[in-house]
Amino acid sequence: MRKKLLAANWKMYKTIPEMKDFIGTFLPLINGASDRDVVLGMPFTALATAAAMLQGTGVGLAAENLYPEEKGAFTGEISPVMLTDVGCTYVIVGHSERRQYFGETDEFINRKAKAALSHRLTPIVCVGERLEERERNRTMQVLETQVAGSLAGLDAAAASAVVIAYEPVWAIGTGKVATPQQAQEAHAFIRSQFARHYGAAAAASVRILYGGSVKPDNVREIMAQPDVDGGLVGGAALDPHSFSKIVWYDR
């Protein structure tokens, strides 16, 4: 049985004082949630302070990006070594905003995923189609290409250690959301690709999250789908009360 994972992706929001206020309010609200994994993904500036506050709580800490080298003349970038040093256990790679605004390719995302795995970071690898791709019935083609490209060169053990986040780009920050049936269809297809490339055991164990306007009022139905193993939550994760309701989606 795959353990559910609820991950916040704050994007470029929250100063350190705002992060402290969030965690101080949030932790009591999710006390006892040991049967599911909870992860907070936040900007680099807040990571060190957050790591100290989260120590011993069971809540994981994610960076929102990394550069796939241990060190070097890469001004402004952050290495996987630095992320583990500061206390991260997860890192988000290949988010649609990174693909769209910064031109990140599947090959570059693949390098990031490998770098994360080699430094004891669990990569949350994002894949998903744009609106025009869905309207042209290319969703599965896009997902097949992105999953294969982002995980190229990984063996079954490494691939099953990755977390996949399916985020239909047309549903991110728009208020639109894939229907539970659309989410299930995409998740089942991604799992079938794992079975094809890595075998049945890897397909059965890999966790696939849904990301795309997840909110307290729609999370239960989405999470009820058999191949949906959690959520990558954006706007609704900026408020501790809202995100705690998502964590407790089945209560």
N, C-alpha and C positions, 0 to 999 in steps of 0.2 A: 504494500500500500504506500503510495507516494505521499509524503508529508506536504501539506499545503504551505505555500509561501506567499506572504503579503509584503510587497516591497513598495516603499515610497520613493518617488523621484521628484525632488523639490525643484529641479532645474536651477535657474539663476535667481533664487529667492532665499531670503532669510540671512540676516546678520547674525553674529555670534550671540548677542543678547536675545534675539528672537528665537534662535535655535534652543538656547537654554530654557526659555519659557515653554517652548513646545515640549521638550523632553520632560521637564518637571511636571507638566500637566498630563502628558501621554502615558508615562510609565505606570502610574497607579490605575489608569483606565484599562490597561491590558494585563494586569496582574493575574497570573494563573494560565496564561495562554501558552502553555508549554507543549501542547499537542500540534502546534503550527509554528512555522518560522516567520519572524518579523524582521524586516530590514529597513533601515533608514538610509536613503541615498541623498546626499547633500553636496553643496559646493566645497571645493578644496579648503577654503578659509575656515570652515567650521569643523573639519574632521578631527583635529587633535583634541579640541575641547570636548567634542561629542564622544570620542573614544573613551575619555576618562569618565564621563557621566554614564556611559553604557556598560562599563566594565562590570561583569558579574550579573548582568540583568538577563542575559540570553538574547538580547536584541542585537542583530547584526548591523554592521556599518558598511555602507557602500560609497565609493567614489563614483562620479558620473562620467569619468573618462580616464584614459591613461595614454602614455606614449610607449610604443613597444620596444624600448631600449632600457637597459639598466642605468645608464648614465651617458653623458656626452654633451656636445655643444648643440643643444636643442632648446634655445632660449624660450622660456615661458611654458615649457612642458613639464609633466609630472611622470615619474617612472613607477613601475610596479614595485620596485624596492622601496621607494618613498611611501607608497600607499600601505604596504605591510608594516613598515616602520612606524607609521602613525596610528595603526590599529585597524585598518580596513580588513574585512574578510570577503567582500564582494566588490565588483566593479561593473558598471553598466557600459557596454560597448555597442556601437552600431546603432544608436538611437536614430530615429528618422530625422531628427533635427541636425544631428552630426552628418548624416548622409546628404541632407538637403542644403544646409547652409555652409558646410565645410568640405563638401565634395568627397566624403569618405566612401571608399569602394569596398566591395566584399573582400578583396585581397588585403587591404589595409586592416579591416576589421578582423580578418583571420590572424594577422600578425598580433593584433592586440589580444585576442582570445588566447593564443598560444603563450604570449608573454605573461598574461594573468595566471594561467594554469601553472606555469613554471615557477611562480612565486607564491603559491598557496592562496591565490585569490580565485574565487568562483566568478567567472564572467557571466553576466546576464546579457545574452546576445539578442539584440532586437532585430526582428524581421517584420515586413508588412508591405502591403500594396498601397499605391496612391489611388485616388478616386477614379481617375481616368483608366487606370489599369483594371480596376474592378468592373467598371462599366464596359470595358472591352473583353470581359471574361478571361482576364489574364492572371487572376489572383494566384492560382495554383502554380502557374509557370514562374511567377515572380518568387513565390515562396520556395519552390524547388531550387531556383538559381541562388537565392540568398542563403538558404540553409547549407547547400553544398559548398558554396564559395566561402562562407564565413567559418566553416568547420573543416575545410580542406586539410588533409594531412594528419588529422587526429585519429587515433585508434579508438576502438569501442569504449574502453575504460575512460579515456579522456573526454570523448564526446558525451558520454552519459553523465559526466561530472559538470557539464555546462548546464546552465539554465537558459531556456529559450523564452523570449517574450514576443508573442505575436501582437503587433500593434498596427491595426489598419490605420494608415496615415490620415485618412479622411475622417477618422473618429477621434483624433487627438486634439484636445482643447477646443473642439467645435461644438460640444454638446450632443453631437451625434454619437451613437453607439451601435456596434454590430449587434444584431439580434443574437440571443443565445444559440440559435441554430446556426447562424453564420459563424460565430466563434467556434462552436463545436466542429463544424465542417473544416475550418482552417486548422484547428488543433489536431484533429484526426489525421489530416493530410500530412502535417509536419511529423507526427508520430510514425506515419507510414514511411516517410523518407528515412527516419532513423532506422526502422526495421530493414529497409532496403540496403542502407549503407553500412550499418553497424550491428545488425542482428536483433532478434526478438528481445533479448534480455536488456540491451541498451534502450530499445524503444519503450519497454515497460517501465524503466526506471527514470528516464529523463523527465524533468519537470518543465512544463510549458505553461507560461503565464499569459493572461490576457491583459493588454494595455490599450486603453482607448475610452476615455470618459467614464471610468469606473466610479460609481458613487454609492453611498449607503443604500439608496433605493433601488438599485439594479444589480448589486453584487450577488445577492443570494441566488438569483436565477442563473446568472452567468456561472457561478461556482458550482451549480448543480450539474453542469455538463460533464460527462465522464472523462473527457480528455483535458479539461481545464484544471490546472493544479495550483492556481493562485492568481494574483493580480500585480501588475506594475502600475502604480497609481500616481497620477500627476496632481492636478488641481485639488482634488478631494483629500489629498494627503497633506496639504499645507495647514489644515486645522486639526489639532489633536483629537477633538471630539469626533469629527467626521471620520478620520482615519481609524480611530478605535472602533467605530461601528463597522467599518469594513473588515478589520481584523476579526471581530466577533460576528461575521456575516451569518453564522448559523444559530445565533442566539435570538 
